[in-house]
Amino acid sequence: MSKILIRGAKVLGGEPQEVLIDGETITQVGAGLTAEDAEVVEAAGKVLLPGLVDLHTHLREPGREDSETVLTGTRAAASGGYTSVFAMANTFPVADTAGVVEQVWRLGQESGYCDVQPIGAVTVGLEGRKLAELGAMYESAAGVTVFSDDGKCVHDAVIMRRALEYVKAFGGVVAQHAQEPRLTEGAEMNEGVVSAELGLGGWPAVAEESIIARDVLLAEHVGSRVHICHLSTAGSVEIVRWAKSRGIDVTAEVTPHHLLLTDELVRTYNPVYKVNPPLRTERDVLALREALADGTIDIVATDHAPHPHEDKDCEWAAAAMGMVGLETALSVVQETMVDTGLLDWAGVADRMSFTPARIGRAEGHGRPVSAGEPANLTLVDTAYRGSVDPAGFASRSRNTPYEGRELPGRVTHTWLRGKAVLVDGKLT
């Protein structure tokens, strides 16, 4: 691999510097660097970040390759500036054994566009009745450390307690999809004024908040780690803030779409806005932004949920829940958090790289942009503004809520261990 000199980049949004990559490693960072025989990337005015890490991605393989594959999903990830993604377990078959997680892990290695770390199921078949092979998945070649039944809640308190106790033995974490199932039967959108006016089944905030309250107390009781997936309400923020004030080992994520979109969009009856958890109110959106800024919410995770055309281009009640997000996440975070002054680019690096890598123990990712570190990097043209065109997505699916919407920022380059996988906005 040749040397690469990134010239004039604002590292984490700071003063312009040069960054020299030699092979898989950053060898020098500073002003006025030169290097013979190096490929030069002119980066004046652009922001250089550590490669992004997504703790919550659905790659659909095995079983739903009509929606996404590990290859297409990792190409989408590289396009969005990600060098590592954690693949959720709700595949077919479910990733509840060492064999399935190893299959996903090896497919990620073969893709070459970003690293893929499988997430193991908490319960067999995501059925919530019996613990899956947590230890075997951890000891497998995939080295699974994050476990989740995402898409379904681990609603049985005894099962959740046992899972928290089990993963404590090897420093793992249970990532909970907080949704009390009895409170959300027949629910199609956020419960509130809009659902009442539209006559759609309401999804109350308390269905999320009650599970979070229970699980942080369980985590405190057993002395284990719990992670809250796609937190979406102002009340959930307050519970997590309270739990952290007690010293409970809880982390939480928010999705880009919950930072920007509200349930008012459901008035269009466009199924592209149907998602789990549902889009909430403007009050919730503002509370989520503030919580991400002050650290109550630890990270941004995409919950990239691809679906084929026929699963979204139908009536609202029949439509699948979920949105693609890998290729637009950084732009949404720039609009909602950076351009509003709530976070600087160093804060973005923390919420989208350093901290998710730490939570998921993604070795070699979420590292400082400094000499001796792995060259997992992304370069962002923050001055760019353009309309979202899903026809140009690398993902196999097109179910984005941002089609035609103007968003800021564009990832121009992504390097995975020194290898350019995205150059001038095009996959290599």
C-alpha positions in Angstrom: 0.0 0.0 0.0 1.3 3.4 -0.9 1.7 6.4 1.3 -1.2 8.9 1.5 -0.8 12.5 2.6 -4.0 14.2 3.5 -3.2 17.9 3.2 -4.9 20.8 5.0 -7.7 18.9 6.8 -9.3 20.2 9.9 -8.7 17.3 12.3 -11.8 17.0 14.4 -12.8 20.5 13.2 -9.6 22.1 14.5 -6.8 23.9 12.8 -5.7 22.6 9.3 -3.0 19.9 9.5 -1.5 17.3 7.4 -2.0 13.6 8.1 0.4 11.0 6.7 -0.7 7.4 6.3 1.8 4.7 5.6 0.3 1.3 5.0 -2.4 0.6 7.7 -1.2 3.2 10.1 -1.1 7.0 10.7 2.6 7.9 11.0 2.5 11.6 11.3 0.1 14.4 12.1 1.2 18.1 12.0 1.5 21.3 10.0 3.6 21.5 6.9 4.3 17.8 6.5 5.7 16.5 3.2 6.3 13.0 2.0 8.0 11.8 -1.1 6.1 9.3 -3.3 2.9 9.9 -1.3 -0.5 10.2 -2.9 -1.8 13.6 -2.0 -5.4 14.2 -1.0 -6.2 17.9 -1.0 -8.5 18.4 2.0 -8.5 22.2 2.6 -11.7 23.3 4.4 -12.8 19.7 5.0 -13.1 18.0 8.4 -11.2 14.8 9.2 -12.8 12.4 11.7 -12.0 9.0 12.9 -14.0 6.3 11.0 -17.5 6.3 12.3 -18.8 3.3 14.3 -22.5 2.3 14.2 -23.7 0.2 17.1 -27.0 -0.6 15.5 -27.3 -1.7 11.9 -29.5 -4.2 10.1 -27.7 -6.0 7.3 -30.4 -8.6 6.8 -28.1 -11.4 5.7 -28.7 -14.3 6.1 -32.3 -14.6 5.0 -33.5 -11.2 3.7 -31.0 -10.6 0.9 -33.8 -8.9 -1.0 -33.5 -6.0 1.5 -29.7 -5.9 2.0 -26.6 -8.0 2.1 -23.5 -7.7 4.1 -21.7 -6.5 1.0 -24.3 -3.8 0.0 -24.7 -2.8 3.6 -21.0 -2.3 4.2 -20.8 -0.4 0.9 -23.5 1.9 2.2 -21.6 2.2 5.5 -18.4 3.2 3.7 -20.4 5.8 1.7 -21.6 7.3 5.0 -18.1 7.4 6.6 -18.4 4.3 8.7 -15.5 1.9 9.1 -17.2 -0.4 11.6 -20.8 -1.5 12.0 -22.6 -3.8 14.5 -25.1 -6.1 12.7 -28.3 -6.9 14.6 -29.4 -10.4 15.2 -32.9 -10.4 13.6 -31.8 -12.4 10.6 -33.2 -15.6 9.2 -32.0 -17.8 10.8 -31.6 -15.6 13.9 -28.0 -14.9 15.0 -28.5 -16.9 18.2 -25.6 -19.4 17.7 -21.9 -19.3 17.2 -22.4 -20.6 13.7 -24.6 -17.8 12.5 -22.6 -15.0 14.0 -19.4 -16.4 12.5 -21.1 -16.5 9.1 -22.0 -12.8 9.4 -18.5 -11.9 10.6 -16.8 -13.7 7.8 -19.0 -12.1 5.2 -17.9 -8.8 6.6 -14.3 -9.7 6.3 -14.9 -10.7 2.7 -16.6 -7.4 1.8 -13.6 -5.3 2.5 -15.6 -2.0 2.9 -15.9 -1.9 6.6 -15.6 -4.2 9.6 -18.7 -6.0 10.7 -19.2 -7.1 14.3 -22.2 -9.3 14.8 -24.6 -8.7 17.6 -25.9 -11.9 19.2 -29.5 -12.6 20.1 -30.3 -12.5 23.8 -32.9 -15.3 23.5 -33.4 -18.3 21.2 -35.2 -17.2 18.1 -35.8 -13.8 19.6 -38.8 -15.5 21.4 -38.0 -14.2 24.8 -38.3 -17.5 26.6 -34.8 -19.1 26.8 -31.3 -17.5 26.8 -29.4 -18.0 23.6 -25.8 -19.3 23.5 -24.3 -16.1 24.8 -21.0 -17.6 26.0 -20.5 -19.7 22.8 -21.1 -16.5 20.7 -18.5 -14.6 22.8 -16.0 -17.4 22.5 -16.6 -17.8 18.7 -14.3 -16.3 16.0 -16.8 -13.4 15.9 -16.0 -12.5 19.6 -19.5 -11.2 20.2 -19.8 -8.7 23.1 -23.1 -7.1 22.4 -26.4 -9.0 22.7 -29.9 -7.8 21.6 -33.3 -9.0 20.6 -33.8 -5.7 18.8 -37.1 -5.7 16.9 -38.5 -7.3 20.0 -38.2 -6.4 23.7 -36.8 -8.8 26.3 -40.0 -8.3 28.2 -39.6 -11.0 30.8 -37.8 -9.5 33.8 -36.3 -12.8 34.9 -34.8 -13.5 31.5 -33.4 -9.9 31.3 -31.9 -10.3 34.8 -30.3 -13.6 33.8 -28.9 -12.1 30.6 -27.3 -9.2 32.5 -25.8 -11.6 34.9 -24.4 -13.8 32.2 -22.7 -11.1 30.1 -21.1 -9.6 33.2 -18.8 -12.6 33.3 -17.0 -11.5 30.1 -17.7 -7.7 30.1 -20.5 -7.9 27.6 -23.5 -5.7 27.3 -27.3 -6.3 26.7 -28.8 -3.8 24.3 -32.5 -3.5 25.0 -35.3 -2.6 22.6 -37.5 -0.9 25.1 -41.1 -1.6 24.2 -43.6 -3.1 26.6 -45.5 -5.4 24.2 -48.9 -5.2 26.0 -48.9 -1.4 25.8 -48.2 -1.3 22.1 -50.6 -3.9 20.8 -52.0 -2.5 17.5 -49.9 0.6 17.7 -48.9 2.3 14.5 -47.5 5.6 15.5 -46.8 7.8 18.5 -49.7 8.2 20.9 -50.8 11.8 21.0 -52.7 14.6 19.3 -51.8 13.4 15.8 -52.7 9.8 16.4 -56.1 10.8 17.8 -56.8 13.0 14.9 -55.8 10.4 12.3 -57.5 7.5 14.2 -54.3 5.4 14.2 -53.4 3.1 17.1 -51.2 5.0 19.5 -47.7 4.0 20.8 -47.4 5.6 24.3 -44.2 7.0 25.6 -44.6 5.0 28.8 -44.2 1.7 26.8 -40.6 2.7 26.3 -40.0 4.5 29.6 -41.3 1.7 31.8 -38.9 -0.9 30.3 -36.0 1.5 30.6 -36.8 2.1 34.3 -37.0 -1.6 35.0 -33.8 -2.4 33.2 -31.6 0.2 34.7 -32.7 -1.0 38.2 -32.0 -4.6 37.1 -28.5 -3.5 35.9 -27.9 -1.8 39.2 -29.1 -4.9 41.1 -26.7 -7.3 39.3 -23.9 -4.8 38.7 -23.9 -5.2 35.0 -24.0 -3.1 31.8 -27.2 -2.2 29.9 -27.5 -0.2 26.7 -30.8 1.4 25.6 -31.4 1.2 21.9 -33.0 4.1 19.9 -34.2 6.1 22.9 -37.0 8.4 21.6 -38.9 10.3 24.4 -38.2 13.1 26.8 -39.3 10.9 29.6 -36.7 8.3 28.7 -34.0 10.9 28.8 -34.9 11.8 32.4 -34.9 8.2 33.5 -31.4 7.6 31.9 -30.2 10.9 33.5 -31.4 9.7 36.9 -29.8 6.3 36.5 -26.5 7.8 35.6 -26.7 10.1 38.6 -27.0 6.9 40.8 -23.9 5.4 39.1 -25.8 2.8 37.2 -23.8 1.5 34.2 -26.2 2.5 31.5 -25.6 3.9 28.0 -28.1 5.0 25.5 -28.3 5.8 21.8 -30.5 8.1 19.6 -31.1 7.7 15.9 -30.6 10.5 13.4 -34.3 10.4 12.4 -35.4 10.9 16.0 -33.2 14.0 16.1 -34.9 15.6 13.1 -38.4 14.2 12.3 -41.7 14.4 14.2 -45.0 12.6 14.2 -46.5 15.5 12.2 -45.1 13.8 9.1 -47.4 10.8 9.6 -50.3 13.1 8.4 -49.0 12.3 4.9 -49.7 8.6 5.5 -46.4 7.9 3.7 -45.1 4.6 5.1 -41.6 5.8 4.7 -42.2 7.6 8.1 -43.3 4.4 9.8 -40.6 3.3 12.2 -40.0 1.5 15.5 -40.0 3.3 17.9 -42.3 5.8 16.2 -41.5 9.4 15.4 -42.3 11.5 18.4 -43.2 15.1 19.1 -41.2 18.3 18.7 -40.8 18.4 22.4 -39.2 15.0 22.4 -36.9 15.9 19.5 -35.6 19.0 21.3 -35.1 16.9 24.5 -33.1 14.3 22.6 -30.9 16.9 21.0 -30.1 18.5 24.4 -29.5 15.1 26.0 -27.0 14.1 23.2 -25.2 17.4 23.7 -24.9 17.1 27.4 -23.9 13.4 27.3 -27.0 11.9 28.9 -27.4 10.1 25.5 -24.0 8.6 24.7 -24.1 8.0 21.0 -25.8 8.3 17.7 -26.7 4.9 16.1 -28.5 4.7 12.7 -30.9 1.7 13.2 -30.3 1.3 9.4 -33.4 -0.8 8.5 -33.6 -1.6 4.8 -36.8 -2.9 3.2 -37.6 -3.9 -0.3 -39.9 -1.6 -2.4 -43.0 -3.8 -1.9 -42.8 -3.7 1.9 -43.0 0.1 1.9 -44.9 1.0 -1.2 -48.3 0.0 0.3 -50.9 1.2 2.7 -49.8 2.4 6.1 -51.2 -0.4 8.2 -49.4 -3.1 6.0 -46.1 -1.4 5.7 -42.9 -2.6 7.4 -41.3 -0.4 10.1 -37.9 1.1 9.5 -35.7 3.5 7.5 -32.3 3.3 5.9 -29.8 5.6 7.5 -26.1 4.8 7.0 -25.6 7.2 4.1 -27.4 10.2 5.6 -26.6 9.9 9.3 -23.7 12.3 9.4 -25.6 14.9 7.4 -28.5 14.8 9.8 -26.2 15.1 12.8 -24.5 18.1 11.2 -27.9 19.8 10.6 -29.4 19.0 14.0 -26.4 19.2 16.3 -23.4 21.0 14.6 -25.2 23.7 12.6 -27.4 24.5 15.7 -24.3 24.9 17.9 -25.1 22.0 20.2 -22.0 20.0 19.3 -18.7 20.8 17.7 -16.9 18.3 15.4 -14.9 16.9 18.3 -18.3 16.1 20.0 -19.5 14.4 16.8 -16.3 12.2 16.8 -17.1 11.3 20.4 -20.8 10.4 19.8 -20.3 8.7 16.5 -16.9 7.0 16.8 -15.0 7.0 20.1 -17.9 6.1 22.4 -19.7 3.5 20.3 -16.4 1.8 19.7 -15.8 1.7 23.5 -19.3 0.4 24.3 -19.0 -2.4 21.7 -15.3 -3.0 22.2 -14.6 -2.4 18.5 -10.8 -3.0 18.5 -8.9 -0.6 16.3 -11.9 1.8 15.8 -12.8 5.0 17.6 -9.1 5.8 18.0 -7.5 9.3 18.0 -6.3 10.8 14.8 -2.7 10.7 15.8 0.6 9.0 15.0 0.7 5.2 15.6 -3.1 4.7 15.4 -4.9 2.6 12.8 -5.8 4.7 9.7 -9.5 4.3 10.0 -10.7 7.8 8.8 -13.4 9.7 7.1 -13.1 13.1 5.4 -16.2 15.4 5.3 -17.0 18.3 3.1 -19.0 20.2 5.6 -19.8 23.1 3.2 -21.6 21.0 0.8 -25.4 21.1 0.6 -27.5 18.9 -1.6 -30.8 17.1 -2.0 -31.0 13.5 -1.0 -31.4 11.2 -4.0 -31.9 7.5 -3.0 -31.3 6.4 -6.5 -27.6 7.0 -5.8 -27.5 5.0 -2.6 -25.1 2.0 -2.2 -27.7 0.3 0.0 -29.9 -2.2 -1.8 -33.0 -0.5 -0.3 -34.3 3.0 -0.9 -36.7 3.6 2.1 -35.3 6.9 3.2 -37.4 9.6 4.8 -35.1 12.3 3.4 -35.8 11.9 -0.4 -35.7 15.3 -2.0 -34.7 17.0 1.3 -31.6 19.3 1.3 -29.1 18.2 3.9 -25.6 19.6 4.7 -22.3 17.8 4.5 -21.0 15.0 2.3 -18.5 12.3 3.0 -15.8 12.4 0.3 -13.3 9.8 1.5 -13.2 6.8 3.8 -10.1 4.9 4.7 -10.2 1.4 6.3 -6.8 0.6 7.7 -5.2 2.9 5.2 -7.1 1.5 2.2 -9.3 4.0 0.4 -12.7 2.5 0.1 -14.4 5.8 -0.9 -12.7 8.4 -3.0 -14.3 11.7 -4.1 -17.7 10.3 -3.0 -17.3 7.1 -5.1 -16.8 3.6 -3.8 -13.6 2.0 -4.9 
